Amino acid sequence: MSRLFRLFLYASLAILLWLADSLIMSFLGQTAFPEALWSSVPPNRLLFRLLGCSAVLLCGFMHAIRGELINRHYRRLSPSYQLLLFGDRNSPRSAVRMHYHCLRLAAVMHVRPADQECLRLLCYCHDIGLVGVPDAVLNKTEPLTREEQNLLDTHIALGAKIASNIPQLRRVAPLILAHEENYDGSGARAMYGRSIPLTCRIFKLVQMYDYFTHPHDGGRVLDEREALDELSFYCGHVLDPDVMDAFRRLMTDHRLANTVTQYIFSS
């Protein structure tokens, strides 16, 4: 929402406040509506109107200034801190989208409420360790060298270490450490199959689905059916087949999807 639009909304609210008080005066029979707008308004009531409208306009001005200050502060942040505070720099709402799909998939797979809460936290803080990766590596558009890739890979262990020192995130630290593991054990820590926490297996699939279906570094955006077909190629070696089956049912069975969504938002 632009600054001018914010100011327009607050100015409209101030005008409505003035008109509403004029209508009340006219409705109570104190004076006709045209005179109630200005000429026949008692001085104390006119002062009340002016103060009220001024307060509304001041709030609008402060709101617009605050938004501009936040935007300027955001632009001054390094890319790593932008990632930490706002999620994926290519798609700022990716964490919100992933949280939504993770909750629905977790409900289908009967994940415990405590683990669902951990899954929610994982969606928002899985890349917290990127604050320790140089901006030159994060901003690089060409393929990374082996040394740069090794440096980027350190963000997982660093993220788990950061989370373990924050009381609210301490229980998510093991999940951050395992969230990029592959089902066949070809990941960095050679975890495989059901030794990988279910929350991480769910997150892995949802993260890939979100990557396929939303803009990212100029890549082609797939529709829902294409994304499901693409995910099928990774089933069994990167993704858990059971999680993939549950996700496919969720995305193709509209009755199941509606039931799960209603359950989530009603609980």
ABEGO torsion letter per residue (X at the ends): XBAAAAAAAAAAAAAAAAAAAAAAAAAAGABBAAAAAAAABBAAAAAAAAAAAAAAAAAAAAAAAAAAAAAAAAAABBAAAAAAAAEBAABAAAAAAAAAAAAAAAAAAGBBAAAAAAAAAAAAAAAAAAAABBAAAAABABBBBAAAAAAAAAAAAAAAAAAAABAAAAAAAAAAAAAABBAAGABAAGBBEAABBAAAAAAAAAAAAAAAABBBGGBBBBBAAAAAAAAAAABGAABBAAAAAAAAAAAABAAAAAAAAAAAAAX
